[in-house]
Amino acid sequence: MSAVLVVNSGSSSFKYQLIDLDGERTLASGLVERIGEEVGATKHKNALTGDETSNDSTPIPDHTAGFAVMLKAFEQHGPSFDEHPLIAVGHRVVHGGSEFDRATIVTPEVEHAIDRLSALAPLHNPANLAGIRAAKTAFPDAPQVAVFDTAFHQTLAPESYTYAIDDALAREYGVRRYGFHGTSHKFVSEKAAEFLRRPLAELKMIVLHIGNGASATAIRGGRSIETSMGLTPLEGLVMGTRSGDVDPAVVFHLHREAGLSFDELETMLNKRSGLLGLTGNGDMRDVQDSASRGDEVAEAALAVYRHRIRHYVGAYTAQLGGLDAIVFTAGVGENNALLRRRTLAGLEFFGVHIDDDRNELASREARFISEEGAPVSVLVVPTDEELEIARQAAALV
């Protein structure tokens, strides 16, 4: 049996999954966090035995030390890398710019490119790179594979990815739409075609990845043709803490009138906006609960949230030239029946007809939530970005 270790590395933590490619099942998973603090914390689960362990008493000064702690957890609690030899370590890398349109083996040149692209993703790429370098130390004989969030959207046409600003500046500083959540959009669109028992090449669909971060993508024939996130993950839908679309002049206005620095404005738009900015709470479940108890502020925020999604559904249907399917995925999209129903209410003229019983059904499986025979299929398809990373890594090596 062969396996891929999938790593999602942040600045002070990383998550991991060991995935068996033969059966496409998770063998182990874990989390190493509080890296660089006085005392770190780790969690490890052996999925084969169900055993879970945790430790919050070991200092973890950097990612390399974190990988050493992870290796010790595998040694002590399993499963064994001897029984499940690694064929690759797959890394989530947020920004691949316009240079990477697919997964790639990490070479010194690729490391340099990821580092250089940190200018476009300063909160993510340096952390992703730290994970890659730590993994090279922990697994020196295993190929390291970078899988980019932006890669799936490299099929966008120039008229879709181009911003109408000074062309020379845009080219020099890489200012264009890149899109994100591409690994999820790819996995879900392929799974939806499989569920529909139709060739992906003939389908026109909109995938709505709605979690704390949220994005919409129009997919024609398996290729991304429009996506809501832009140069960064800030553009597009309303999110848990991100504003989504705003007039750029809002930044200048608040800088002049409110005296906010550009760093403060960046923090506000990314971390103190969205549902959090509108209601004081960034968790959709809490906001929806408040609305159900008559909180008018919460209900107004949810109306803004739904309005933005519908805006993109309409625009993308026009760009696709028709629509075969709408697919909900990610934490909110998969689990929030009320949001799905109220977001799509009134789109019957598009051929969208929701079956309330199907929509209310809770399941971890792909499923229809549209009425039988409806012109547009509406699906819920659970995403699995780790499995998609493992697949791409395995296919490459």
C-alpha positions in Angstrom: 0.0 0.0 0.0 1.2 3.5 -0.8 0.3 6.8 0.7 0.5 10.6 0.4 1.0 12.9 3.3 -1.0 16.1 2.7 0.1 19.2 4.6 -1.7 22.5 5.0 0.8 24.8 6.7 0.0 28.1 8.4 2.3 30.6 10.1 2.0 29.1 13.6 0.4 25.7 12.8 -0.1 22.9 10.3 -2.7 20.3 9.6 -1.9 16.9 8.1 -3.6 13.8 6.7 -2.0 10.5 5.6 -4.1 9.2 2.7 -4.1 5.7 1.3 -4.3 6.2 -2.5 -5.4 2.6 -3.2 -8.6 2.9 -1.2 -8.7 6.7 -1.1 -9.1 6.6 2.7 -7.6 8.7 5.5 -5.2 6.6 7.6 -4.3 9.4 10.1 -4.8 13.0 10.7 -3.5 15.6 13.0 -2.7 19.2 14.0 0.4 20.9 15.2 -0.2 24.4 16.6 1.2 27.2 18.7 4.4 27.0 16.8 6.9 29.6 18.1 5.0 30.1 21.4 6.3 29.0 24.8 4.5 25.7 24.6 3.1 24.0 21.5 0.1 21.7 21.1 -0.4 18.6 19.0 -3.3 16.3 18.2 -2.9 13.0 16.3 -5.6 10.4 15.3 -4.9 6.9 13.9 -8.0 6.4 11.8 -7.3 2.7 11.5 -7.6 2.1 15.3 -9.6 5.2 16.3 -7.0 6.2 18.8 -6.6 9.9 19.5 -3.7 11.5 21.4 -2.9 15.1 22.3 0.1 16.9 23.9 0.2 20.5 25.0 3.5 20.5 27.0 6.2 20.4 24.3 7.9 23.6 23.0 7.7 23.7 19.2 10.0 26.6 18.1 9.6 26.2 14.3 8.0 24.1 11.6 11.0 21.7 11.5 10.5 20.9 15.2 6.8 20.5 14.5 7.4 17.9 11.9 9.7 16.1 14.3 6.9 16.0 16.9 4.5 14.7 14.2 6.9 11.9 13.2 7.1 10.9 16.9 3.3 10.7 17.0 3.3 8.4 14.0 6.1 6.3 15.6 4.3 6.0 18.9 0.6 5.8 17.8 0.7 4.7 14.2 0.0 4.0 11.5 3.5 3.0 10.4 5.2 4.5 7.4 6.8 1.1 6.9 3.4 -0.4 6.2 2.2 2.7 4.3 5.3 4.0 2.5 5.1 7.6 1.3 5.2 8.2 -2.5 4.9 11.9 -2.0 4.2 14.8 0.4 1.5 17.1 -1.0 1.5 20.7 0.1 -1.4 23.2 -0.2 0.2 26.4 -1.6 -2.2 29.4 -1.7 -0.7 31.5 -4.5 0.9 30.2 -7.7 0.5 33.5 -9.6 0.3 33.1 -13.4 3.3 30.7 -13.4 1.7 27.5 -12.1 -1.4 26.0 -13.8 -1.0 22.6 -12.2 0.7 20.7 -9.4 4.4 20.6 -9.6 7.4 18.9 -8.0 9.1 21.3 -5.6 12.6 22.2 -6.9 14.9 25.0 -5.7 13.4 27.1 -8.6 9.9 26.3 -7.5 10.7 27.3 -3.9 12.1 30.6 -5.2 9.0 31.2 -7.1 6.7 30.5 -4.1 8.9 32.9 -2.1 8.7 35.6 -4.7 4.9 35.2 -5.0 4.7 36.0 -1.3 4.2 39.6 -2.4 0.7 38.5 -3.6 0.0 36.3 -0.5 2.1 37.6 2.4 0.0 35.8 5.0 0.0 32.4 3.3 2.9 31.7 0.9 5.7 32.1 3.5 3.9 29.7 5.8 3.3 27.3 3.0 7.0 27.4 2.2 8.0 26.9 5.8 6.0 23.6 5.7 7.7 22.5 2.5 11.1 23.1 3.9 10.3 21.3 7.1 8.9 18.4 5.2 12.1 18.1 3.1 14.0 17.7 6.4 11.5 15.1 7.8 11.1 13.1 4.6 14.3 13.7 2.5 13.6 10.8 0.1 9.9 11.6 -0.7 9.1 14.0 -3.5 7.5 17.2 -2.3 4.6 18.4 -4.5 3.1 21.9 -4.4 -0.7 22.0 -5.3 -1.8 25.6 -5.8 -5.2 27.1 -4.9 -4.9 29.4 -7.9 -4.0 26.7 -10.5 -7.5 25.6 -11.5 -8.4 29.2 -12.5 -5.5 29.6 -14.9 -8.0 28.8 -17.7 -9.7 32.2 -17.3 -9.7 34.3 -20.4 -8.0 37.7 -20.5 -11.3 39.5 -20.4 -12.1 37.7 -17.2 -8.9 38.1 -15.3 -7.9 41.6 -16.4 -8.6 44.7 -14.2 -9.1 48.0 -16.1 -6.1 49.8 -14.5 -2.9 51.1 -16.0 -1.6 48.2 -18.0 2.1 48.7 -17.4 1.6 48.8 -13.6 -0.6 45.7 -13.8 2.0 43.8 -15.7 4.9 44.9 -13.5 3.2 44.0 -10.2 1.1 41.0 -11.3 -2.2 42.7 -10.7 -5.0 40.5 -12.2 -7.6 38.1 -11.1 -6.2 34.8 -9.9 -9.0 33.2 -8.0 -8.7 30.7 -5.1 -10.3 27.6 -3.7 -9.3 26.0 -7.0 -8.5 22.6 -5.5 -12.0 22.4 -4.0 -13.7 23.7 -7.2 -11.9 21.1 -9.3 -12.7 18.2 -6.9 -16.4 19.2 -6.5 -17.1 19.8 -10.2 -15.6 16.4 -11.2 -17.6 14.7 -8.4 -20.8 16.5 -9.5 -20.3 15.3 -13.1 -19.8 11.8 -11.8 -22.9 12.0 -9.6 -25.0 13.3 -12.5 -23.6 10.5 -14.8 -22.8 13.0 -17.5 -19.5 13.9 -19.2 -17.8 16.8 -17.4 -16.9 18.2 -20.9 -20.6 18.9 -21.7 -21.7 20.5 -18.4 -22.2 24.1 -17.5 -22.2 24.5 -13.7 -21.7 27.0 -10.9 -19.9 25.8 -7.8 -20.6 27.7 -4.6 -17.8 27.0 -2.1 -19.4 28.6 1.0 -17.5 28.4 4.3 -15.9 31.0 6.5 -14.2 31.9 3.2 -16.5 31.8 0.2 -16.2 31.8 -3.6 -18.3 31.2 -6.7 -16.9 29.7 -9.9 -18.5 29.2 -13.3 -17.2 26.0 -14.9 -17.8 25.1 -18.5 -16.6 21.7 -19.7 -14.4 21.2 -16.6 -12.6 24.6 -17.0 -13.0 27.6 -14.8 -14.2 30.6 -16.9 -15.2 33.0 -14.1 -14.5 33.1 -10.4 -15.4 35.6 -7.7 -12.1 35.9 -5.8 -9.5 38.1 -7.4 -5.9 39.2 -6.8 -6.4 38.0 -3.2 -9.2 36.0 -1.5 -10.8 39.3 -0.4 -12.9 40.0 -3.5 -16.3 38.5 -4.2 -18.9 37.0 -1.8 -19.6 38.2 1.7 -17.6 35.9 4.1 -17.2 35.3 7.8 -14.7 38.1 8.3 -14.0 39.4 4.8 -16.0 42.1 3.1 -16.1 40.7 -0.4 -16.8 43.3 -3.1 -16.5 46.9 -2.1 -16.0 50.1 -4.0 -12.1 50.6 -3.9 -12.8 54.3 -3.0 -14.1 53.1 0.4 -10.4 52.6 1.3 -9.4 56.2 0.3 -12.5 57.6 2.0 -11.9 55.9 5.3 -8.2 56.8 5.1 -9.0 60.5 4.7 -12.1 60.9 6.8 -11.6 58.3 9.6 -7.8 58.5 9.7 -7.3 54.8 9.3 -3.9 53.7 8.1 -3.7 51.4 5.1 -2.6 48.5 7.4 -5.6 49.2 9.6 -7.9 49.2 6.5 -6.4 45.9 5.2 -7.0 44.3 8.6 -10.5 45.7 8.7 -11.5 44.4 5.3 -9.9 40.9 5.8 -10.6 40.3 9.5 -13.3 42.6 10.8 -15.8 42.7 8.0 -18.2 40.3 6.4 -20.7 38.8 8.9 -18.5 39.9 11.7 -18.5 43.5 10.6 -22.2 43.5 10.0 -23.3 41.7 13.2 -20.4 41.4 15.6 -20.3 37.6 15.0 -18.5 35.9 12.1 -20.1 32.5 12.6 -23.0 31.8 10.3 -24.7 29.5 12.8 -24.8 32.1 15.5 -25.9 34.8 13.1 -28.7 32.6 11.8 -29.7 31.7 15.3 -30.0 35.4 16.2 -32.1 36.1 13.1 -34.4 33.2 14.0 -35.0 35.0 17.4 -36.0 38.2 15.7 -32.7 40.0 15.6 -33.2 42.5 12.7 -29.5 43.3 12.4 -28.7 39.6 11.9 -31.5 39.2 9.4 -30.3 42.2 7.4 -26.8 40.8 7.3 -28.1 37.5 6.0 -30.0 39.3 3.3 -26.8 41.0 2.1 -25.0 37.6 2.2 -27.7 35.9 0.1 -28.0 38.8 -2.3 -24.3 38.7 -3.2 -24.5 34.9 -3.9 -27.6 35.5 -6.2 -25.8 38.3 -7.9 -23.0 35.9 -8.9 -25.4 33.1 -9.9 -27.1 35.4 -12.3 -24.0 36.8 -13.8 -22.3 33.4 -14.2 -25.4 31.9 -15.8 -25.1 34.6 -18.4 -21.4 34.0 -18.9 -21.9 30.3 -19.2 -24.7 30.8 -21.8 -27.1 28.5 -19.8 -26.9 26.3 -16.7 -27.0 22.6 -16.0 -26.2 22.6 -12.3 -25.6 24.6 -9.2 -23.4 22.9 -6.6 -23.1 23.8 -3.0 -20.0 22.8 -1.0 -17.8 23.6 2.0 -19.0 24.0 5.6 -21.9 26.4 5.2 -22.9 25.2 1.7 -23.0 21.6 2.8 -24.8 22.0 6.1 -27.1 25.0 6.0 -30.4 24.0 4.4 -32.1 27.3 5.2 -29.4 29.4 3.5 -29.6 27.2 0.4 -33.4 27.4 0.2 -33.6 31.2 0.8 -30.7 32.0 -1.5 -32.3 30.2 -4.5 -35.9 31.2 -3.8 -37.4 33.1 -6.7 -35.0 31.6 -9.3 -37.7 29.3 -10.7 -37.6 31.3 -14.0 -34.0 30.0 -14.3 -35.2 26.5 -14.0 -34.2 26.2 -10.3 -36.7 24.3 -8.2 -35.7 23.2 -4.7 -37.3 20.1 -3.1 -37.7 21.0 0.6 -37.5 17.4 1.8 -34.3 16.7 -0.1 -32.8 20.0 1.0 -33.4 19.3 4.7 -31.8 15.9 4.5 -28.4 15.8 6.3 -25.8 13.6 4.7 -22.1 13.4 4.0 -22.8 12.1 0.5 -23.4 13.9 -2.7 -27.1 14.4 -3.2 -29.8 16.2 -5.2 -31.7 19.0 -3.5 -33.7 20.0 -6.6 -37.0 18.6 -7.6 -37.1 15.5 -9.8 -36.9 16.6 -13.5 -36.0 20.2 -12.7 -34.2 21.9 -15.7 -31.3 22.9 -13.4 -29.9 20.2 -11.1 -29.1 21.6 -7.6 -26.6 19.5 -5.7 -24.8 19.4 -2.4 -21.4 17.8 -2.9 -19.0 17.6 0.1 -15.6 18.8 -0.8 -12.3 17.0 0.0 -9.4 19.2 -0.7 -6.9 16.9 1.0 -8.0 14.0 -1.2 -7.7 16.2 -4.3 -4.1 17.2 -3.3 -3.2 13.6 -2.7 -4.6 12.6 -6.1 -2.7 15.3 -7.9 0.5 14.6 -6.0 0.2 10.9 -6.8 -0.6 11.5 -10.4 2.5 13.7 -10.8 5.0 11.3 -9.2 
